[in-house]
Amino acid sequence: MTYECLHCKKEIKNLEKNFVRCPYCGFRALSKKRSPIAKEVKTN
């Protein structure tokens, strides 16, 4: 799963187990990258 730093906007491929911090700038707020494919949901 890839994450993105909210401060420097760089992609982080994998994180260490108990260490949630950007390895580039040290910022502690990360967001999960969404897939570029839109999901289709059926409605009845």
C-alpha positions as a Markdown table, in Angstrom:
| # | Residue | x | y | z |
|---|---|---|---|---|
| 1 | Met | 0.0 | 0.0 | 0.0 |
| 2 | Thr | 1.3 | 3.4 | -0.9 |
| 3 | Tyr | 1.0 | 6.5 | 1.2 |
| 4 | Glu | 1.6 | 10.2 | 0.5 |
| 5 | Cys | 3.1 | 12.8 | 2.8 |
| 6 | Leu | 0.7 | 15.7 | 3.4 |
| 7 | His | 3.6 | 18.1 | 3.8 |
| 8 | Cys | 6.1 | 17.3 | 1.0 |
| 9 | Lys | 3.7 | 15.3 | -1.3 |
| 10 | Lys | 6.2 | 12.4 | -1.8 |
| 11 | Glu | 5.1 | 8.8 | -2.2 |
| 12 | Ile | 6.1 | 6.3 | 0.5 |
| 13 | Lys | 5.9 | 2.7 | -0.6 |
| 14 | Asn | 6.1 | 1.0 | 2.7 |
| 15 | Leu | 6.3 | 2.1 | 6.4 |
| 16 | Glu | 8.1 | 0.6 | 9.3 |
| 17 | Lys | 5.9 | -1.3 | 11.8 |
| 18 | Asn | 5.7 | 1.2 | 14.7 |
| 19 | Phe | 7.1 | 4.3 | 13.0 |
| 20 | Val | 4.6 | 6.4 | 11.1 |
| 21 | Arg | 6.7 | 9.3 | 9.8 |
| 22 | Cys | 7.8 | 10.6 | 6.4 |
| 23 | Pro | 11.4 | 9.5 | 5.8 |
| 24 | Tyr | 12.0 | 12.6 | 3.7 |
| 25 | Cys | 10.7 | 15.5 | 5.9 |
| 26 | Gly | 9.8 | 13.8 | 9.2 |
| 27 | Phe | 6.1 | 14.9 | 9.0 |
| 28 | Arg | 3.7 | 12.6 | 10.9 |
| 29 | Ala | 0.5 | 13.1 | 8.7 |
| 30 | Leu | 0.2 | 10.6 | 5.9 |
| 31 | Ser | -2.7 | 9.7 | 3.6 |
| 32 | Lys | -3.4 | 6.6 | 1.7 |
| 33 | Lys | -3.1 | 6.9 | -2.1 |
| 34 | Arg | -6.4 | 6.1 | -3.9 |
| 35 | Ser | -6.4 | 3.9 | -6.9 |
| 36 | Pro | -6.9 | 5.8 | -10.2 |
| 37 | Ile | -9.7 | 3.4 | -11.3 |
| 38 | Ala | -13.2 | 4.4 | -10.4 |
| 39 | Lys | -15.3 | 1.6 | -8.9 |
| 40 | Glu | -18.7 | 0.8 | -10.3 |
| 41 | Val | -21.6 | 0.2 | -7.8 |
| 42 | Lys | -24.9 | -1.3 | -8.9 |
| 43 | Thr | -28.1 | 0.1 | -7.5 |
| 44 | Asn | -31.4 | -1.8 | -7.4 |
